[in-house]
Amino acid sequence: MSFLKRLFGPKPIMAKSKYKTIEEIKSTSFIKKTVGSGYSMEPDVHYIVASVELGNTTTKCIITATNLRTSRTYLLDKTVKMTRDVRPPKPGEKVFGKTIWGVELTKESVADLVKDTIHESAKRAKLDIKKDIHFVVRSTGVTAGFASPEEVGKMIKALAEGCLKAGIPPARMTPALSLENLPKEFQDYSLLDKIAFDGAVAGVLPPTGREVVANEMEGELVTAGIKLGAKWTDVDFRNPCVSMDFGTTLAGRIVNSEKPYAKTVGNFCGLAGAIPDAIIKGTNLVDKKLGAVLDVKATKGKYDAEKAQEYAEEVHKYIDIRKVPKSRSRFGTVPVDPKAAENAGTVLIGCDVGKNGSKFHKLSELGKEIYENDGLELLFGTIDYVSALIAKRLVEEAVNEDIIEDGSVLGVTGRAGITGKKPELILEYVNDYFEDCVFVSDGLALGAAMMARCMNSLGTPRIPIGGNRGDRCILAERLKYHKKKQSGGGLAKIFKGFSDGWR
């Protein structure tokens, strides 16, 4: 933290993309100095991306428009449905996975839910799906019911099927092979003629070799999304950095400062928002099986902070946060491969309740006790402290593993990390470890926008997203890096391994 922040006390820095209609965004312009002709007006160019995500608790379609001149991203629409409302399997449909709460999923049911969500979102944003949406990125947080990280691919294919049924052209889900394949309005902003997409997103390489955790894709997207969201603040959230996504399951990365591409030296996995959900299920306010904190309207009443903290510490007696042991194939219900992580030079840090959620019932019992004895205000206060303590313990575990570089910044996203008083409490617990902290709304959706840009080399060298804090754009270093790789056949290997991936 800077001296001034220490002197006056740190405050959470919230990054939230602005809601605008596409008409409002397209009406903006900027003045550009042209040689020999004084000043002229030139319209901004916006890249519209739909992020389609099926999570354990919610299914979303979030449509964003990114100003390719400023790297600022606007929200056009956010349509959210409860995943538990997916239709049940029909006769003959094969269940390929379940949510963390046991909701069964088939390729056909997922596709139908995705199609309906996209249609609703596009209608609300007043967009023509085939004409106005330039790219679609699909992702999933539903990994608890899968037998292995590889099986996440089945979900991604189901999401793709839903996108196709919604009318998304297949070409809008894959990167352009050349500059000529991009729409003309984007060609001046693309660097495809200089450098092709190689799998690195926002200047970070994923772990090499086998996938180390089933929701690796989420960690990749939220890291990029927090970098993009931070453009609405004065925080330079570039490498080295730490990202945390407190969705129903936990995702995130610890990134070093190597150039031109930083390496993922740590991965977070396991449970996050599922923990508050388990606590609230002890009350009579939600369904005992499928209920979530989202079902209850949060109160803003005062509560006894000291008592809330004491209850949170009771909850944490059942929460297991540590480096994932080599013997585990799941941690916090999420499929993991600790040996692959070790081979990739990545430390897996997990969050569990008992063993793979075996102590959820204990959290529900505590939730019932708090609610009946002290009321809803204290229950929500306890949940805020529980989430903040999770962040604290994750950071301390990473510090003990010596994988957080000096000068790192922390970024947090996800419902169980940025709501209520969680940002204030997290900052209070961890600010001594970081230069800055930023809290970002809809980090995964912003990451989808960033992923789409990276896949089509739509960079902004004057306002870089990749590279290190306070440093220049890394384009020149990337070109040298790839020239060396090409001479050794390395780039061909990267593309070969990438061609069958989810992207």
N, C-alpha and C positions, 0 to 999 in steps of 0.2 A: 504493500500500500504506500501511496505517496505521503509525504510529510503532512500536507494539508488535510488529507483524509484521516490521518491518525489524530491530528490536532482537533478537528471539528467532529470527528466521529463518522464512520462510513455509513452510507445509505445505499439501499438496494438500487441498482440501475436497471430499470425495466425497459426492454426493447419490444415494441409492439408495432407491427406494420399498420399503416393507415388504411381504413376502409374507404374505398372510393368506387364509383361506377366506372365502367370502361369509357363512357362518354367524358366524364370529368378528367380522366387520366389523359385521354387522347387530345384534349383541348389545351394541354400545357405545351409550352414551347420555350426555347431559349435563344438568346442572341449570340450569334457566332460571327467573329471577325473574318472576313474573306479578303483575300489579296486583291487590291485595286478596286474594290467596290464598297468600301466602308463596312457597315454592319448589315446583316441580313437575318431574317427569322428562319429558323430551321426546326421542324417538329421533332419531339423526342420519339424514339422507337421503343415500343414495349413488347416484351416476350411473355406470352400468356401460357402458363403451365398449370395443369391439374394434377394435384397430388391425391392419389387414391390409396387409402390405408384401411386395412381391416385389422382392428386390434381386439384384445380380449374383452374390452368393455364397450368401446365405440367403433363405429365404422364411419369414415369421413371422406368427403370430397372437398378439398380446399383449392380454390382457383386463385392464382396470384398473377400479377402483371409486374414484371421487372423492367425498370427503366435502364436500358443498356448503356446509357451515358453516365448515370450516377450510381448504379448498383443498388438503388433503393427499390424495395419490393412492396407492392400494394396488395391488399386483400380485396378481391372482388366478391367472393362468397365463401362461406364456410357452412357446409351442410353436414350435420352430425346425426347418426342413427345409433341406437343401441344394438350391439352385435347379438345380444340374447334374443332379439326379435327376428333373427334370420328364420326363414321358414324351415320346418322340420324336414328330414330326408323323405323323399318319395320312394315308393317301391321300385327296386332296381338300382337306386343310386348308392354308390359306395362311399361310406364315411372314411375320410382320409385323415381326420384330425379333430381335436376338440379344443375349445377355449380352456383357460385355466379353471373355469367354473363348471366345465363338463358339457357345454353346449356343442352338439355334434354338427360337423360341417361336411358338406359334399361339394364337389366341383360345381354342380348345377345350382345349389342353393346359394353358394358364395357369388356365383356369376349373376344370379338374379338380384341379390342385394346390392351388388356393386353397380349394376346397370341402373337400378332405380335411384340410387344415391347420386350418380353422375347426372342423370336426367334432371333430377330436382335441383341440383346445384347449378347446372347450366341455365335452366329456366329462370332461376332467381337472379342469376348474374346477367340475364338477357344476352346470352351468347349462343351462337350457332355452333354446335359441337364440331361439325366437319370443317367449318370455315374459320372460326375464331380461336380455337384452342390449338396452340402450336405444338405442344408436347404433353405427354402423360407419363408420370412416374408412379409406379405401384410398389407398395411395401406392406409388410405385415408384422404385427407384434405378437401374433398368435403362434406361439412355439411350444407351449406347455404340453399339448397333447401329441407332439411329434416324437417319433422314436429316435431321430437323428437330425443333425443340422441339414443334411442333404434333402430331407423330406420337406423342408420349407419351400423347395422348388415347386412342389405340387400346389401349394397355396398360391404362389406367384403365377402359375399357369392358370389357376382358377380366376385370379384377379384379371389376368389378361383376357380371358374369355368374357368376363363381365364388361370390360372396356370395349371389346369388339361388338358385343351385343348392344352396347349403348351407342354405337356408331362411330367410335374412334378409329380412324384409319390405322392399319398396322404400321405404316411408316412413321406415325407420330409417337411410336413407342420404342424406336430404335435410332441410334445416332446416324447422322448423315455421313455418307462415305466420302463426299467431296464437297467443296464449297458450292459447286453448281447445284447440288441437291437441296441446299437451303433456299427458302423463299428469298427473293431479291432484296426485300427490305432489311434482311439480317446479314447479308453477305459482307457489308462494309464493317460489321461489328465482329465478324468471325475471323479466327486465326487458323482455320482449317488448312489453308494453303501453306502455313508455316509449320504447324504441329498438330498431329492427330491425337485423339483421346486415347490414353494408355491405361485407364483404370484409376488414376489418381484423381481424387475429388477435393477441390479447394486446397491443393498443395499437400495432400496427405496420402501416403500409400497404405492400403490395407495390409494386414498380416499376410505373409507369403505362405504358400503351401496349402494344406487342408484348412477348411473353415474351422475356426476355434470355438465359435459360439453360434447358436442357431439364429440369433437376431443381430448378427454382425452388420447386416444391411442397415438396421436402425441406428446403430452407433455411428456408421459412416454418414448417414443423412443428417442426424441431429448435430453432429460436429460442424458440418458444412452449413446447416441452417442457422446455428448460433452465430457463426461468422458473418452470415448475411444479415441476420437480424441486428447485430451489433452496429451495422452501418447507420442505424437510426439513433445511435448514441455517440458519445465521444470516446468510447472504449475501443481500442485497437485489439480486437479479439482474433489474433492470428497466432502462429506457432511461437513458442511452445504453449500448449493449452490443455485444459481438462474439461471435458463435456460430460454432463449427466442428464439423462432423460428419465424423469420419474413418471412414466406411464404406468399401466398396470404392472408390467414387467420393467425391469431396470435395464437401461442401455447406456452406452457412452464410451468415451475413449480418453486415454492419456497419450498425448502427442509430444514428441521431442522437437528440437529445432534444427534438424539436419536439412540441408539444401542440396538440390532444388526441391526435393520432396522430403517432408518429415516422415518419420516412421511411427506406427502405432505401437507404443511400448507397454500399453496397458488397456485392458478391456473390462468394463463393468457388465455384470449379468445377474440374473435372479429376479427377486421380487421388489416392487416399489409401491405403486398405488394399490396393489392387492392387499397390502398390510392395513391401511386405513379402511379398505372395504371389509376386511375381516372383522375389524373393530366395530364398525357400524352395524354389522349383521347381528351383533349381540342385543341390539335394541329391537323394539317392535315397529321401527320406522321404515324398514325395508324388508324385501323378501329374504328369507334365511339362506337361500341357495344362490340366487342371482342378483341380489341387491348390491348397490354400490353407493359410495359417498355422494356421487352425482345425483342420486335420487332424493337427497335431503337438502333443503335450502339452508345454506350456512347462516348462522346468526352473527350479529355484530355486537352482541352484548359483552360486558366486561366479565372477566373470570379471574380466579386466583391463579396467577402465573406460577407461583411456587408449587402449588398443589398439582397443576397440570404437568409440570416438569417431573414431579415425583411419580405421577402415574406413567408418564412416558418412560421413565427409567424402569418401571415394573414391566412395561411392554417389552422393553429391550432385553430383558432376561431371556426371552424366547427367540430373539433375533440373532442369527448367526452371520457375522460379517467377517470374511477372511479371504486369503488367497485360496483359490479352489484346489483341493487336494488332487493329486494325480489319479487317485482311485475312483474319482467320481465321473459318471457319465451324464449326470444331471446335477444342477445346483439351483435351488430356488425354482424347481420344476423345469428349468430351461436346459435343453441338451447342450452339453459342452464337450470339448476335446482338450483337456489340459496338456496332454502330451504334444499335440499339434501346436498349442500355444507356446510351450517351452521351446519347441524346434524353431518357431517363428520369432523367438526373442520377445514374446509378449506375456505379461503377467495378467492372469485372469483373477479378478476380485469379485466375489459374489456376495449376495444378500439373500438369506433364507430365513424361514420361520420353522424351527425344528429341522427336520430333514425333508426337503421338497414339500414344504407346507404342512408338515405333520402336526404342527402346534397351532394351526389357525384357530382351532376351537378355544385354545387358551386366550387368544386375543379377543375372541367374541365374548368370552366370560368376563374379561376385564371391561370391555365396552359396555356390557349390561350393567356391571357394578357402577361404573362412572356415571352412566346416564340416569340410573335410578336414584343414586345418592346425591349427585351434584348437578344434574341437568345437562341440556344440550350445549350450552356455551362452553362449559368446562370440557365436554367431550371433544368439541372441535379444537379447543385450545390444546388438549392432550395430543390430538392428531398432528397439529402443527409442530409440536415439540418432537413427536416421534419421527417425522420426516426430517427435521433439522438434525436430529441425532444420527439418523442413517447417513446423511451427507457427511457429518463430522467423522463418523467411524470409517466411512469409505476413504476419505481423504487421509486420515491417520494411517490406515492400512497401506495406502499407496506411498506415503512418506516413509513408512517403515521398510517398504520394499525398495526405496530409493529410486523411484521412477518419475517423480515430479521434478522437472528442472527448475532452477532458480529463474525468477522472472515470468513464471507461468501465469496465465489468467484462467479463471473458472467461469464456465457458462452452464446455466441450469435451465431446463425446460421440462414440460410435462405437468399434468394436473396436480400431482402430489409433491411438486417442488416449487410452484410459483403462485399458489393460491393462498388466501388467508394471510397469516403473519409468517409463513414459511420463509420467504426471502429475507426478512429482517433477522430471523433466528439463525438461518444458515450462514448469513454474512457474519453474524456475531460469533459463531462457532469456528469459522474457517478463514476469516479475512487475514490472519497473520501468515497464512501460507501462500497468498497470492497477491500479485501486483494490482489486480482489479477483478471484480466479479460482475457478471451481467446475467439478468434473468430474461428469458426470451419466450414469448408466446408463440405456440405453433411451430416449434423448432423443426419438427420433422417435415412439415409442409414447405417451410422455407428451404430446407435441405433438398427437397424434390426440385424446387425451382433452380437451386444451385447445381444439382446433378444434371438437370437438362441442359444448362448452360455449358457445363464442363464437357458433356458428351458431344456437344456441337461446337466446342472451342469458342464460345461467346464470352470472351474475356474483357476486362476493363483494366488495361495496364496502368492507367493513371490513378485508378482507385482499386488496388489489388486486394483480392480475397485470400490468395495463397501467399506463401512466404512467411517471413518472421515479423514480429512486432517492430514497428518503427522503421522497417526496411523497405527497399524498393520492390518493384515487380520482379518475379523470378523468370520471366520469359526467356531472357538471354541465357540464363543458366540451364533452363530446361532444354533449349535448342542444343547446347553443347553436350548435355547429358544424353540426349537421344541420338546425336550423331555418333557418340561413342558406343551406345547400345546397338545401333543399327550395324555398325562395323563388326560387332561380335555376335550378331544374330539375336541379341536379347529382346529387341522390340518385337520381332516376329513371334517369339515365345510368349510374350505378354499378350499379344492379340489372339494367339491360338487358345490360350487358357481363358481368355475373356469371352470368346465368341459364343460359347454355350452357356454363359452366365445369365442371371436373372434380368440384367439390364437390356 
